[in-house]
Amino acid sequence: MTTFKPRETLTEQVARHIENLIAFGQLRSGERIYESAMAKQMDVSHGSIREGLLLLEKRHLVQNVPRKGAFVTPLDEYFVRSLYEVLQLYLTHTGRKLVRQWQTADMDKLESLYQRMKGCHDNNDLLAFLELGIEYTQASLAYADNYFIISAIEDLWPSAKRCAFVAFQRGGNRVLEDNLAHVRESIGAIKDRDEERLAAILAGYAEQQCQQVLDAIDSASATA
């Protein structure tokens, strides 16, 4: 008889649950995360919560402060600008490699993801749209061929999802349409093997969504 092996460790499952609570605004910027309450809520040990929080610290969603506890990383202007600046740098670097080396199967996958995103947009399925947007970006890393870049981007995904949700909450359908337009334009540049056009599209998109997130944060602060 084979032994059952879960796809994710308990620590990863705990981290994923808390990650989603943060990404979708159920745990707010700067809020303290109480290990005891979280352990009771999830029916797991304090140690599992602690390990999950350490993993989320690596992913930039949590700050573990000695003798004070764990807090949701503040979503402020410095954090948001830093995130989009580094994402643009990494994705432009890997995007240039994709432009030079893509094969038919790569383009088929990108086109398929675009169509699925369009379907989510038409059905107003925000959460699925967000997940597909990240899957699209991951697919575009096919030729990154750099351990450190791939590892760094994987740790940035949760913050990217968190910021995208903040932007979508405020901008609604317009922000979804901006994302679809970005994907469509980037596929066109990749198909044409036009590195400079793709770099410009990525830069414009990073600047646009960064500003959308900052506007959402300012709006929330004004009404608090």
SVG drawing of the C-alpha trace seen along z (x, -y; Angstrom):
<svg xmlns="http://www.w3.org/2000/svg" viewBox="-21 -62 41 64">
<polyline fill="none" stroke="black" stroke-width="0.4" points="0.0,0.0 1.4,-3.4 1.5,-6.2 -0.7,-9.2 1.4,-12.3 -0.4,-15.7 0.5,-18.0 1.4,-20.7 2.9,-20.4 0.8,-21.6 3.1,-24.6 2.5,-25.5 -1.3,-25.1 -1.3,-27.4 0.8,-29.9 -1.5,-29.8 -4.5,-30.4 -3.0,-33.4 -1.6,-34.6 -5.1,-34.8 -6.5,-36.5 -3.9,-39.2 -4.1,-39.3 -7.9,-39.8 -8.0,-42.3 -9.4,-40.2 -6.2,-40.9 -5.4,-44.6 -2.2,-46.5 -0.3,-46.7 -2.7,-44.4 -1.3,-42.1 -1.7,-38.3 -2.4,-36.5 -1.0,-33.0 -3.4,-31.6 -6.5,-32.9 -5.2,-31.7 -4.3,-28.3 -7.8,-27.9 -9.5,-29.1 -7.5,-26.7 -7.4,-23.9 -3.7,-23.5 -0.8,-23.8 0.9,-27.1 4.1,-25.7 2.4,-25.3 1.1,-28.9 4.6,-30.1 6.2,-28.2 3.6,-29.5 4.3,-33.1 8.0,-32.6 7.3,-31.5 5.1,-34.5 7.9,-36.8 10.1,-35.5 7.2,-36.3 7.0,-39.9 3.5,-39.7 4.4,-39.5 6.8,-41.2 7.8,-39.2 8.8,-41.6 10.8,-40.2 8.8,-40.3 5.9,-41.9 4.5,-39.3 3.7,-39.1 2.1,-41.9 0.8,-42.2 3.4,-44.1 2.2,-47.7 0.9,-48.5 2.3,-52.0 3.7,-54.0 7.3,-52.9 6.3,-49.2 4.1,-49.5 6.6,-51.5 9.4,-49.1 7.3,-46.1 6.5,-47.4 10.0,-48.7 11.6,-45.3 8.8,-43.4 9.4,-45.6 13.1,-44.9 12.8,-41.1 10.0,-40.7 11.6,-42.9 14.8,-40.9 13.0,-37.5 10.6,-38.9 13.5,-39.7 14.6,-36.1 11.1,-34.9 10.9,-37.2 14.1,-35.7 13.4,-32.0 9.7,-31.3 8.3,-28.2 4.8,-27.5 3.8,-25.7 4.7,-28.8 2.5,-31.1 -0.4,-28.6 -0.3,-28.6 -0.2,-32.4 -3.1,-32.7 -5.1,-30.1 -4.5,-31.9 -5.6,-35.2 -8.9,-33.6 -9.5,-32.2 -8.8,-35.6 -11.3,-37.2 -13.9,-34.6 -13.3,-35.5 -13.7,-39.2 -16.9,-38.5 -18.3,-36.5 -17.0,-39.1 -15.0,-36.4 -12.4,-38.6 -10.5,-35.9 -10.1,-33.5 -9.0,-36.5 -6.3,-37.3 -5.0,-33.8 -4.9,-33.5 -3.0,-36.8 -0.3,-35.4 -0.3,-32.1 0.1,-34.1 3.1,-35.9 4.6,-32.6 4.2,-31.1 6.1,-34.1 9.1,-33.0 9.6,-29.9 13.1,-31.0 14.2,-32.9 16.9,-30.3 18.0,-32.1 17.5,-30.5 17.7,-33.7 15.3,-35.6 12.7,-32.8 13.0,-32.4 12.7,-36.1 9.6,-36.5 7.9,-33.5 8.3,-35.3 6.9,-38.5 3.7,-36.9 1.7,-37.1 2.4,-40.9 1.6,-41.3 -1.8,-39.5 -2.4,-41.7 -1.8,-44.9 -3.8,-43.8 -6.8,-43.1 -6.5,-46.5 -6.5,-48.1 -9.4,-46.0 -11.5,-46.7 -11.4,-50.4 -11.2,-50.5 -13.5,-47.6 -14.1,-46.7 -11.8,-49.4 -8.8,-47.8 -9.7,-44.4 -9.9,-45.8 -6.5,-47.5 -5.1,-44.1 -6.6,-42.4 -5.2,-45.1 -1.8,-44.7 -1.8,-40.9 -3.1,-41.3 -0.4,-43.9 2.4,-41.9 1.4,-38.8 1.6,-40.9 5.0,-42.1 6.2,-38.6 4.8,-37.2 6.6,-39.9 9.8,-39.3 10.0,-42.9 12.0,-43.3 11.8,-47.1 8.0,-47.1 7.6,-44.5 9.8,-46.4 7.8,-49.6 4.5,-47.7 5.8,-46.2 7.1,-49.6 3.8,-51.3 1.8,-48.6 3.9,-48.6 3.6,-52.4 -0.2,-52.3 -1.0,-49.6 1.4,-51.1 -0.6,-54.3 -3.9,-52.5 -2.8,-50.8 -1.6,-54.1 -4.8,-55.8 -6.8,-53.1 -4.6,-53.3 -5.1,-57.1 -8.8,-56.8 -9.1,-54.2 -7.1,-56.5 -9.3,-59.5 -12.5,-57.6 -11.1,-55.9"/>
</svg>
